[in-house]
């Protein structure tokens, strides 16, 4: 709410929120990403405290997408709810779930990234078609914001990591397997074991030995929500 968001509902252990309604927000994507990073920052503080107290720690995963929705009072005279409906909402939910696949915490769509790329540090994560869709979209992992709350500033290590990972990802997308492997190995050597780096090394070695078809578009079809 401090980031101009509207809390829609609680669904089990999940929270659904949206920006841009009921009041128009020209910085809706930036505010959504700011809220996500602040939530993760606060949770990290709590997890450190709970770990010291030998209590279980919690993981929160967030998906962010921007687009057109139907928003307003939905339902009937018996039960009414102010909410948002549409593919944009569904995709954000799917991106939240995709964090489990990539071992990440905040995934944003390319549409959201386009609106905030001047202010954020994010790395390209993959090209995916979420469950129930055939068209692929580019997704990013959000890591920090520049010129913002000092707590949200990315570290120098994160900046260097994203720079190298982006380079390797583009080489992978261009089918330059050998060069991509070299950069991914450099990432592993400099930053240690990383799930997505290992994932792409496996893909590159596989495609090097078994090249994809000419019409390969890099899209991975996710089968889980």
N, C-alpha and C positions, 0 to 999 in steps of 0.2 A: 504493500500500500504506500510506503514511503517513496517508491519509485513510480508512482502514478498508475499502478496496476489495479485491476478489478478482480477480486477473488470471486470466482464463479461457484465453485463447489469443492467439497472434500469427497474423495472417492476411495474409501478404505484408507490406506496410508498415503494416498496421493492428493495433491492440490492442483486444481485447474484454475488458471488465471489468464486474463487477456488485457491487452493495452489498446488504446484508441477508442474506447467506448466505456461509458456513455459520453465522455468528453473527448473530442478529437485531440490527438497527441502527435505532433509532428516528429517527435523523437521516440516513437513507440518501440521500434526495434532496439534502439540503444538503451532505453529504460528497461526493457525486458531482460536484456543481457546484463545490465548493471544489477538488477535484482537477483538474477541467477548467480552471478559471481559473489555477491554479498551473502547470499544464502550459503554457498559452499564455504566461503571464508569463515562464517560464524560456526558452521557445522565442524570445520576442521579444528577450531578452538575448543569446541565442546568435546570432540573425539579425543583430543590430547588430554583433556581433563578426565574424561571417563576412563581412558587407558591407564592413567596414573592411579585411578581408584579401582582398577581391575574390574571395570564394568564393560559390557559389550559396546562396541562402536557401531555407528550407523552409516550407511552409504545412501546418498540421495542422488538420483539421476534426473537430468532435466533435458527436455527437447523444446526447441524454439523454432517457429516458422512464422512467416508473415505473408498475408494474402487476403483475399476477399472472403468474408463470412456473412452469414445471416445473423444479426444480433438484435435482441429485443426480448420482450416478454413472450415466452413460449408456453403453451399448454392450453388449459381450458378454465372455465369459471370455477371448477372444483380445485384445480391445482395449477399455479402459475409460477414460472421461474424466469428470471432475467438471465439469459445465457447466449452463447454463440454456437452456431451449427455450421457444418460444411467440411469440405475436403481439407481446408487449411487446419482446422482443429484436429482432424483425424491424423494428418501427417505429423503434426507436432507430437501427438501421442506416440506414433510409431518411432519417431526419432528418440523420444525418451527411452523406449524399450531397446533401441539399437545400441545404447551405451553399454548394455550387458555384453553385446557381441564384441565390441572394440575395447572393453575395459576402460571406458572413459566416463566422465561425469556430466559434461555439458556439450550437447551436439546441436548445432544450428544449421539451418538450410542455406543454400546459396542465395535465396531471395533475402533472407535476414542478413547474411554476410555482406551482400551488395550495399545494403543501407548503412552498415556500420564499419566497413573495412578501413576507413580512414582513422578510426578511433580504437580499433581492437587488435589484439594479437590472437590469431587463430591459424591453425594448420589445416590444409586439405586432408580429409580423412579417407574418403572413398567416393565412388559413384555407385549409388544404390537404387534399387527399385524395392520399396517397402512392400511388405506382405499385402496382397490384394491389388497391387499396381504393376504395370508392365513398363512404364516410362521411368527412366533413371534420372536421379537428381544428384548434384554434387553436395556433399555434406562436409562440415568443418567441426573441429574441436575448438571451442572457445577457451582461451587460457588467461586473458587479462585485458584491461582497458588502459589506454594512455590518456594523459591529461584529465585524470579523474581522481577518485578517492585513492590516496596513497596505498591503502590496503589492497587495491585491485590492480596495482601496477605489476606488470610481468617482470620477472627477474632477468638478468642478463643471460643466465643459462637457458631460460625458456625462449628468449629471443633467438639465441644461436641455434637451439634445437629446432625451432619452427623454420628458420631459414634453411637449414640443411634438409629437413624433412620435406619442405616444399620443393626443393631442388630435386630430391630423389623421386618424389611423387610425379613430377612432370616428366622425368626421364622414363618412369614406368609407363605413364600414359602414352608416351611416344614410342613405346615398344623397344626402348634402348636398354635392354635387360642388363647387359654387362656393366654399363656405366651406372645404372640404378643400383645394382648389387654393390658396386664400389662405394657409393655414397651411403647406402643403408648400413654397410659394414663400418663406415666411418662413424655413423651415428651410434652404433652399438659400442664401438671402442671408446667414444668420448663420453657417452651418457649412460652406459650400462644397458642391461637387458630391458627391453621394452616390448610389450605385446604386439603393437602394430608394426614395429620395425621387423620383428621376427615373422609376422604374417606376410609382409611384403617381400622379405627375403625368400620365403618359401614360394610365394607366387612367382617371383622373378626367375628363380631356379627352375621351376616347373615350366614356365613359358619359354625359357631358353632351350630346354630340351624338347618341349612339345608346343611349338608356336601356335597361338590362337588363330582362328580363321580371319580372312581379310576384312570381314565386316565386324570384327570385334570392336565393341565400343567401351569396354572396361566396366560395364555395369554388372554389379553383383546383385542377384535377386535374393532378398532376405526371406526366409521362410518362418521366422519367429516374430511375434509382436514385441 
